[in-house]
Amino acid sequence: MLHAQGTNAGRRPKRYSESSVRLAALRAPHPLLSTSPQVPIELREGPRDECGVFGIYAPDHDVARLTYFALYALQHRGQESAGIATANGGHIMAMREQGLVNQVFDEQKLRALVGEMAVGHVRYSTTGANSWENSQPVWRADRRELALGHNGNLINAVTLHTELRQSGVMFRSTSDSEIIAALLSIHPAEKLEDAIADVMGRLEGAYSTVVMTKDRVVAFRDPAGIRPLSLGMLDGHYCVASESCAFDIIGAKLLRDVEPGEIVTLTEGGIQTRMGVPATRRSLCVFEHIYFARPDSRLDGTVLQVARGKMGEILARDHPTDADLVIPVPDSGNAAARGYARASGLPQDDGFVKNRYVARTFIQPGQQLRKHGLRLKFNPLPEVVAGQRLVVVDDSVVRGNTTRQIVQMLRDAGAAEVHLRISAPPIRYPCHYGVDMSSQEEMIAHGRTPQQVADEVGADSLAYLSLEGVYEAIGGERDTHCDACFSGEYPLGETDAEQGKDAFERALPLARV
């Protein structure tokens, strides 16, 4: 729904009057809302992409359309909802809805989102239910009006939420992103940047954030730099995005990463930067290199397609096997499979055809088709795999449910042997910083050796890339990355599950009392 927000909100065109009911509900001072979303069929059991953010200040450009295409490039980071907010003449207008970017926006809606600047967001619900209230950008108008998009997870969300409610601040969602928005919206500082610097001192966890007021777009990043955030330039104007692939699609140039702890302001006067809080131990999520970020994005100056190919080469060097053919689990295993084939001298082929039009579906297949659910996404090719000793390359195994089905599908298609090679170490610990992973008890590698995992999923063998192999492939060091999901060593010093991504959601029933 389109929300015309600002001092002239009551004058919005009649064709958008349907949104007034929802907007009025959002402005009403009531306890936290909660909805029970439909449960989709999960066609991938691996870690879920967190969120993607984008911001731009570019007068005389169609900022809504630029933001739309940037979000399209960032769609892999979140498929549950999408939103764009623009500011024009001191008024903020926002649209956000559940669905993919091209489902939420059409030509008419983009034309209505006029302005000199914009922020956008794609979401996967790491904190808060998959409901419209939790979609972003978050809009608030307490002391100052703003629209905010956030990628990450606050590990002190429960404490901050309790403090704000006790001081009379009301919330409309169950997302920790609104906590950041509320802290900035109520802050007494005249300058937004001063408010951000003060609020950053109260936030704990991961937060790559873009916020827009009536005259500026400001981006800021947590002092550990856990989630990525990049700065770009388009025709003399500046933009920020979770990944550099968003710049490519709109013709912008990647300038650099936003530094951990840095505040970057985009205004009519250009760009200003300052440090909001001192940077701590740099802890970029290493799983961005392995899986989350798009292959054509750059992290730390490296194109990820190249790094993932090296992961496959190192995997072949460290874990060779007698086999006939290398196949990837598409698309996440493609680059590493090519690397494995290069290093091993084995031929590579496509053992699966992937249906690229399948996303998260809410249509239940019925009991008769349920056991074939994965075939909505993958279909094996017997003519390729029958009689072959296969090396099957994928990026990760978490619960093992999908992997077990993939192995069985290949067996049914006639594969003689199935040897799994995983271009990441075994995942044994949950993420507290904005990635949706299973609980430790659900993780198939928890308490099991690689051969026990292979037996569990029905493979002849299974081998993981070592953590040392990951850092060799990306040309990085452990002391500048977070690898807690592999090592259990959390860079912010906490390991308490009560501070994890579900803590805020679990605490909400108590907050409503």
N, C-alpha and C positions, 0 to 999 in steps of 0.2 A: 504494500500500500504506500502511496505517496503522501508524505507529511510536509505541508508547507508550514515551517516553523519559524517564528520570529514575531516582530511586532505587528505585522500585517497578516498573521496566520488566519484570522477570521475572514479574510477577503479572498481566500483561495477559490479557484473556479469550481462551479457546482459539480462538474464531472468527477471531482475528487472528494465529494462530500462523504462518501462511504468511509473514508479514512478517519473522519472526525470522531466517529464512535470509538475507534481504537485509540486515537490520540487522546481523547478525553479520559479514557480509562487509564492511559499511561500517566496522565498528569494528576489523577486523583490520588490523594494521600491514603493509600491502603496498604496492608501488609504485603509481603512478597507473594508474587503470583507463582503458581506451579501448574504445569500441564503434564499430562501423560502422553508422550508421543507414541505414535505407532512404532512397533519394532520392525525394522527392515530385515530383509534377508542379507546376511553378511557374506559377501562373495570373496572377501579377503580377510584372513585371520591375523595379519601382521599388525605392527604398530600403525596407529592412525595419524595422518598428517595433522598438524596442530591448527594453524590459521595462516592467512596471508593478509598483509596490509599494504596500502599504497596511499601516497599523498602527493599533491602537486599544486603549485602556485604558478599560473600561466595565463595572465590576462590576454584577451584577444585569441584564445584557443578554446576549442570545445572540450573543456576539462572533464565533463561527464563522459563523453565518448572516449577520451584518452584513458580515463579511469576504468571504464568498462573493458577495454581491450587489455589493460594491465591486469585486471582481475581475471580475465580469461586466461592469461598466461600463468596466473597463480592458482588456477582452479584445483590443481593437484593437492594444494595445501588445505583444502576444505571444501566439502561438497554438500553441506547441510543447509547453508544459507549464504546470501550475498547481499551487500548493501553499498550504496553510494550516497554521500552527502555533499552538497555544494553550498557555497556562500556567495551571495550577490547583493551588493548595496547594503550590507549590514544584516541581511536576513539569511538564515540557514534553512535549507530545504533538504529533506532526507527521504530516501526510499530504501527499505530493507524487507526481505521476505525469505521464506524457506525455499530452497531449490538451488539449482545450478545457475551460474551467471546468465546464460542465454535463456533460462526459463523465467528468471526474475525480471529481466529488462527487455524492452522492445523499443522500437524507434520512437513511439509517442512518449514513453517515459523518459528516455534520454533527452529528448527535446525540451521537456519540462524542467530538467535539472540544469538550469543556467547558472553561470557564475564565473568568478575569476579564479577560483580555487576549489579543490575537492579532496575528499578522503574516501577510501573504499576498503572493503573487507570481505573476505571469504572465510567461512567458519566450519570447523569441525568441533563438536562440543567436548572439550576436555574438562571443562568445569561448567556445570549448569546443563539442564535438559535441552534436548533438541526441540525448542519451541520458538514461536515468533518473538516472544518477549526477550529471548536471549540472543537474537540476531543482532548484528552490528552494521554500521557504526552506532554506538550508544549515543543518544541525545539527552542532554540535561540542560536546564536553565534555572539554576539556583541563583547564586550571586552573579555568575557569568554564564552565557549560553555557549555551548560547545557540542561538537560531535567527535567521537573517539573510537578508534579501532585498536585492538590489542592482540598480540600474539605472545603467548606464554602462560604462566601460571604463578599466582601468588601463594607462597607457602604460609603467609600470615594473614590470609583472607578472613579467617574466622575472627581473629582478634580485631582487625580493622573494621569489619562489618558490625561487630558488637559495639565497638566504641562509637561508630557513626549513628547507629540506631539509638543508643542511649542518649546521644546529643540531639535527637529529633530528626535525623536525616532519614527519609523514606526511600525505599527501593522499589523498582518495577520489575526486576529480573532476578534470576538466580545465578548470575555470572559475576566472577570476580572482576571482570572488565568494568562493570558499573561502579565498583568500589573506587577504582582509579578515577573514573569520570566524576564521581561525587566529590572526592577529595579535591579535585581541581576546580570543580564548579562552585564549591562553597568557600574556596580559599580567599582570604581577605587581601592578598597581595594585588596590587594594581597591574603589574606585569605578569602575563601568563608564564613567562620563563622563570620568574622568581617563585611562582606557585609550584611549578614543576620541580625546580631544584629542591624546594622544601619537602614536597611530597615524595620525591625519590628517596629521601633519607628515611622515610617510613615504610617503604615497600621492600619486601623480601621475596626473592624468587626471580623468575624470568619475565621480562616485559620489554618487548620491542613494540613501540606504541606510536601512533600518529594521532594528533588532536588538532581540530580546526575551530577557530573562533571566527568572528565576523571580519577580521582583517589579517589573519595569518594562519599558516599551517606549521605546526611544530612537531618534530619527531624526537623521541628520546629512547635510550636503550639502557638496560640494567648494567650495573658496573662489572658484571662478569661476562656480559655479551653472549649469553647462552643461546638465544635465538638470533638468527641473522637479520641484518638491516643494512641496506645499501643506499648511497646517494648518487643521483644521476642528473644530467643536464639535457634539456630539450630546447633548442632555439633560444638560448640565453636565459632560460628559466630553469628552475630546479625542481626535482622530484625525489621521492624516497620510496623504497619498495622492499619487501621481504627478500626478493631475489632479483638478480640482474636480468633474468629472462623477461621480466616485466618491462624493462627499458628497451630491450631489443624489439619487442612487438610494436612499440609506439615511436621508434626511431630515436630514442634518447641514448645518451652515452653514459656508460658507467664511469663514475669519477673515483669513488672509494667506498669503503665500508664506513658506516657511522660507528664511531669508536664506543667501546663500553663506557657507560657513564656520561656520554655526550648528549647535549641538547642542540638540535639543529633547527633554526628558524627560517622559514621561507616567507618573504613579504614582498611588497611592491618595491622595496629597496634592494632586493636580492637575497643574500644568504648571510646569516650570522650564526656563529657557533660559540658554545661555552661548555665547560664541564659542569654537570649538575651535581655529581658526587664523584669522589675519587674512584678511579678504576681499581678493581681488585685483581685477583688471579683470573686471567682470561680463560673462559671455559666454554668456548663454542661447542655446541652439541655435535659430536663426531658422527652421529647417525644422519645428520644433514648430508655429509659426504657420501655415506653408504647408500641412502635410500630417499630421504625426504625431498631434498632439493631436486629440481629438474636437471636432467643430464646436461643441458646447454647453459646452465647457470655457472657463474664463477664464485668460488669461495676461496679466500686467501690467495687470489690470483690464479687458481687452478680451475680449468674446465672439468666439471665433474665426470663427463663422459670418459675423459682420458684417465682420471683417477680410478674409476670403476673398472676400466679395462685392465689397469695394473693390478687391481685386487684379484682379478681372475688369473692373471699370469702368476702372481705369487701363490695363489691357491693351487695351481697346477704344479708349481715347483715344490711346494711343501707337502702336497697330498696327491701324488700321481696314482693312477689305477689302470689296470688292464681293461680297456674298453674299445668300442668301435666308433662311437659317435657322441658328440657333445650337443645337448639341446638346452635352451634356456626355459625357465618359467617366465613367459612374457608378462609385462614388459620389464619387470624389475630385475630379471636376471640377464637381460640381453647383453649389456656391455661386459659384464664379468664372464659370461659364456664365451664371447668372442676372445677375450683375453686368455681364458683357459685353453681354448682350441689353439690359439697361436703358440702358446708356450709348450703345449703337449704334443703338437703336431697331429692331433686328431682332427678329422673333418667335423664341421658343424652344420646343423640343419635345424629347421623349425619342426619340432615334434608336436607342437600344438598350434591350432588356429585360434586366435583370440577374437572374441566378439567385442569390438571397441565401442559399441554403443550401449554397453551394459554399465550402469552405475549402481548406486545403492537403490534397490527397488523395494517398494512397499506392497507389492502384489504377491500374495502368498501363492505358491505353485500348486498347492493341493497335495494330499498324502501320496498319491501315486507318483508324482513328479518330484517330491521333496528330496529323495535320495540322489536324484540327478541334478540337484541345484547348481553344482559347480559347472555343469556343462552349459549353463547360460553364459559362462565366461570363457571356458576353455573346452576345446574339442581335440582329442588326440588324433594323429594321422597314422593309422596302422601301416600304410605303405612305407612310412619313414622309419617307424620304431620297431616293427615286427622282426623278431629274431636278433635284434641288436643289443649289445651290452652298452647301456647308456650312462653317460655322465650328465646328470640333471643339475643345472646351476640356478640357484635362487639367492636372493639377498639376505633372507632371514627366515628363521623358524621360531614361532612364539608358542602358541598352544599346540601346534602340530595337527590340528584338525584338517586344514586344507592340504597340508603336505601329505597326510595319509591318503586323502582322496586322490591326489595327483599320482601318487605311486600306484594306487590300485587301478586307476584309469590306464596307466601305461602298461601294467601287467595284463589288463583285459585286452589291450591293443596288441599284445604279443611280444612285449619287450622281454628279452632273455634275462637281463640283469638291470637293476636300477641302483646307481651309485650317486648319492646326493652330495653335492659340494656347495657349501654356503659361504658367500663372500662377506661374512661378518662373524664375529665370535658368538658363542652361545649367549642368548639373552636370559639372565637369571634374576634380574632385579627390576622393580617398577621405576618409572620416571616420575619425578615430582615437579618437573619444570615445563609442562605443557604438551607432553606426548601421551596419547591414550594407549597404554599397554595393559596387558592382563595383570592380575595379581600374581605374586610370586608363586603361590600354590598352583596356579593354572599353567605356569610356564613349563613346557615339556622338558627343558634342559635343567630345571631345578632338581638337584639331587640325582641326576642321571649322567652317565658317561655317554660319549658320542655313539658308541655301539648300542647302548641301551636305548637311545633315542632312535637309532636306525631300526632296531627290532620293534620299537613301539609304532613306527610309521610304516613298517613293512618293506624297508629298503635293504639292499644287500650290504651297503656300507654308507657311512655319513662322516664327513669331515668339515670342520669350520676353519675359516681364516682366523689366524691368531690376532690378538690385539696389536702385537708388534708388526704384523703384516699390514694391518690397516694403516698404521702411521707411516710405514715405509711407502705405501701406495700414495698417500696424500701429501707426503713430504712434510709432515707435521710432527709435533711432540705432544706427549700426554699432558705436560704442564701448561698447555694452552687450550685444552679441550676438556669437555665433560664426556666421560665414558661410563657413567654410573650404572647404566642398564646392563653393562657387561661385567664391570668390576665391583659394583656395590660401593664405590668411593664417591660420595656426593660432594661436589666442590664447595657448596655452601655450608657444609659441615653437619647437615642433619640427615638422619636415616629413619626418622620416626614416620610410620605410615600415616599417623594422624595429621601430618603436614602435607600429605600428598594431594593429588589432583581431586580426589573424592571428598576431602575433609570438609570443604565449604558446603558441598551439596548435602552431606550427612548432617551437618549442623543446622541446616535451615529449619527443620521442624521445631527445634528448640528455640530458634530465633523468632518463630511465629507465635510462641506461647505468650 
